[in-house]
Amino acid sequence: MLERIDQKLEQSQLQELLSYAVFPDPQVLEAVIQQYHTQDHMHLYGYQEDGVWIGVIGCVEEADTPDVLRIRHLAIAPNERGKGYGRGILLELIETAQPSVLLAEADDEGAEFYRNIGFTVIGNGELNAASERYLCRYEVEEEEE
């Protein structure tokens, strides 16, 4: 089940999950946690199964278009990767937050993940740590009634 966890980040298990998506520096992690605590346009969700946190996804509402969410962090516990949780978390985020568009920036591996679940992936030509960065975009289809 996906739930908002912005105010639950004192839990070490959630901090560890978030650390997988953040530059591996305790000060950077602490700054990101503080942003989720204090910034109204930033939302962090956690997914748990049988009382165990499996993954987290953090997003930001775009300032001029609040129905557009930019994914900032997505992490799955290492022992749970490759089991479809990333895709499931994205689908639950769409259902919960109801954005019209999801955006993400990714490296080569992340771009492949987003491409495989239906995102349009565009290289932006920037090199970071010897790999290109990609802009990933997903247009959420409106449900027919």
Kinemage of the C-alpha trace (Angstrom):
@kinemage 1
@onewidth
@group {chain A} dominant
@subgroup {mainchain}
@vectorlist {calphas} color= white
{ca met a 1} P 0.000 0.000 0.000
{ca leu a 2} L 1.311 3.438 -0.979
{ca glu a 3} L 1.051 6.156 1.675
{ca arg a 4} L 2.418 9.639 2.328
{ca ile a 5} L 5.468 9.417 4.581
{ca asp a 6} L 6.773 13.009 4.580
{ca gln a 7} L 6.379 13.161 8.351
{ca lys a 8} L 7.572 9.600 9.070
{ca leu a 9} L 11.159 10.055 7.979
{ca glu a 10} L 12.517 9.613 11.491
{ca gln a 11} L 12.159 5.858 10.826
{ca ser a 12} L 15.575 4.446 9.977
{ca gln a 13} L 14.158 1.959 7.442
{ca leu a 14} L 12.583 4.812 5.447
{ca gln a 15} L 15.781 6.842 5.645
{ca glu a 16} L 17.753 3.867 4.349
{ca leu a 17} L 15.365 3.410 1.410
{ca leu a 18} L 15.546 7.107 0.535
{ca ser a 19} L 19.344 6.979 0.758
{ca tyr a 20} L 19.412 4.592 -2.242
{ca ala a 21} L 18.013 7.421 -4.390
{ca val a 22} L 20.159 10.221 -2.936
{ca phe a 23} L 23.837 11.024 -3.392
{ca pro a 24} L 25.558 8.820 -0.771
{ca asp a 25} L 26.367 11.549 1.718
{ca pro a 26} L 24.638 11.802 5.131
{ca gln a 27} L 24.436 15.599 4.837
{ca val a 28} L 22.717 15.388 1.447
{ca leu a 29} L 20.270 12.807 2.812
{ca glu a 30} L 19.493 15.025 5.805
{ca ala a 31} L 18.899 18.021 3.500
{ca val a 32} L 16.508 15.982 1.324
{ca ile a 33} L 14.624 14.740 4.400
{ca gln a 34} L 14.295 18.340 5.589
{ca gln a 35} L 12.914 19.380 2.186
{ca tyr a 36} L 10.211 16.717 2.341
{ca his a 37} L 9.341 17.840 5.887
{ca thr a 38} L 9.032 21.524 5.030
{ca gln a 39} L 8.215 22.010 1.335
{ca asp a 40} L 4.474 21.849 0.600
{ca his a 41} L 5.022 21.127 -3.105
{ca met a 42} L 7.213 18.075 -2.368
{ca his a 43} L 5.613 14.733 -1.517
{ca leu a 44} L 7.221 11.495 -0.412
{ca tyr a 45} L 5.346 8.205 -0.516
{ca gly a 46} L 6.324 4.827 0.823
{ca tyr a 47} L 5.142 1.398 -0.205
{ca gln a 48} L 4.918 -1.385 2.334
{ca glu a 49} L 3.849 -4.974 2.292
{ca asp a 50} L 3.168 -7.008 5.428
{ca gly a 51} L 4.522 -4.170 7.581
{ca val a 52} L 7.846 -3.984 5.714
{ca trp a 53} L 8.797 -0.898 3.690
{ca ile a 54} L 9.645 -2.001 0.136
{ca gly a 55} L 10.207 1.298 -1.659
{ca val a 56} L 9.820 5.063 -1.739
{ca ile a 57} L 8.931 7.601 -4.395
{ca gly a 58} L 9.345 11.336 -4.021
{ca cys a 59} L 7.881 13.918 -6.362
{ca val a 60} L 7.517 17.652 -6.800
{ca glu a 61} L 4.526 19.540 -8.164
{ca glu a 62} L 5.634 21.785 -11.023
{ca ala a 63} L 5.141 25.420 -9.953
{ca asp a 64} L 3.125 26.600 -12.944
{ca thr a 65} L 1.299 23.305 -13.586
{ca pro a 66} L 0.407 21.433 -10.366
{ca asp a 67} L -1.058 18.491 -12.318
{ca val a 68} L 2.481 17.733 -13.545
{ca leu a 69} L 4.627 15.740 -11.116
{ca arg a 70} L 8.394 15.485 -11.410
{ca ile a 71} L 9.781 12.325 -9.850
{ca arg a 72} L 12.814 13.232 -7.778
{ca his a 73} L 13.498 9.970 -5.966
{ca leu a 74} L 12.532 6.370 -6.583
{ca ala a 75} L 14.138 3.537 -4.643
{ca ile a 76} L 13.341 -0.103 -4.020
{ca ala a 77} L 14.978 -2.214 -1.304
{ca pro a 78} L 17.876 -4.112 -2.931
{ca asn a 79} L 16.453 -7.550 -2.122
{ca glu a 80} L 13.105 -6.594 -3.737
{ca arg a 81} L 14.409 -5.180 -7.037
{ca gly a 82} L 13.384 -6.793 -10.298
{ca lys a 83} L 10.017 -7.923 -8.911
{ca gly a 84} L 7.850 -5.180 -10.427
{ca tyr a 85} L 7.626 -2.952 -7.364
{ca gly a 86} L 8.960 0.126 -9.193
{ca arg a 87} L 6.269 -0.129 -11.838
{ca gly a 88} L 3.633 -0.839 -9.189
{ca ile a 89} L 4.645 2.185 -7.131
{ca leu a 90} L 4.408 4.426 -10.212
{ca leu a 91} L 0.930 3.076 -11.010
{ca glu a 92} L -0.220 3.657 -7.428
{ca leu a 93} L 1.250 7.176 -7.511
{ca ile a 94} L -0.815 7.910 -10.632
{ca glu a 95} L -3.945 6.624 -8.897
{ca thr a 96} L -3.229 8.481 -5.645
{ca ala a 97} L -1.942 11.860 -6.893
{ca gln a 98} L -3.846 11.889 -10.228
{ca pro a 99} L -1.295 13.856 -12.281
{ca ser a 100} L -1.793 14.441 -15.998
{ca val a 101} L 1.946 14.089 -16.654
{ca leu a 102} L 4.846 12.402 -14.839
{ca leu a 103} L 8.394 13.595 -15.527
{ca ala a 104} L 11.693 12.085 -14.430
{ca glu a 105} L 15.360 12.654 -15.139
{ca ala a 106} L 17.445 9.498 -15.340
{ca asp a 107} L 20.785 7.958 -16.237
{ca asp a 108} L 21.155 5.106 -18.750
{ca glu a 109} L 19.807 2.414 -16.406
{ca gly a 110} L 16.941 4.559 -15.138
{ca ala a 111} L 15.989 5.598 -18.662
{ca glu a 112} L 15.688 1.949 -19.654
{ca phe a 113} L 13.423 1.307 -16.643
{ca tyr a 114} L 11.149 4.233 -17.543
{ca arg a 115} L 11.126 3.286 -21.262
{ca asn a 116} L 10.075 -0.276 -20.387
{ca ile a 117} L 7.005 0.936 -18.505
{ca gly a 118} L 5.779 3.315 -21.185
{ca phe a 119} L 7.575 6.613 -20.667
{ca thr a 120} L 8.861 8.570 -23.662
{ca val a 121} L 12.615 8.964 -23.157
{ca ile a 122} L 14.620 11.815 -24.669
{ca gly a 123} L 18.361 12.326 -24.247
{ca asn a 124} L 19.203 15.852 -23.187
{ca gly a 125} L 22.866 15.683 -24.122
{ca glu a 126} L 24.207 16.435 -20.656
{ca leu a 127} L 26.992 14.261 -19.373
{ca asn a 128} L 27.135 13.494 -15.690
{ca ala a 129} L 29.650 10.998 -14.315
{ca ala a 130} L 30.380 9.807 -17.876
{ca ser a 131} L 26.763 8.947 -18.729
{ca glu a 132} L 24.102 10.854 -20.587
{ca arg a 133} L 21.050 12.137 -18.717
{ca tyr a 134} L 17.561 11.558 -20.081
{ca leu a 135} L 14.240 13.301 -19.681
{ca cys a 136} L 11.444 10.761 -19.249
{ca arg a 137} L 7.799 11.755 -19.752
{ca tyr a 138} L 4.561 9.857 -19.231
{ca glu a 139} L 1.188 11.241 -20.317
{ca val a 140} L -1.518 9.834 -18.061
{ca glu a 141} L -4.549 8.775 -20.062
{ca glu a 142} L -7.912 9.876 -18.729
{ca glu a 143} L -10.176 7.022 -17.723
{ca glu a 144} L -13.381 6.664 -19.674
{ca glu a 145} L -16.543 6.705 -17.609
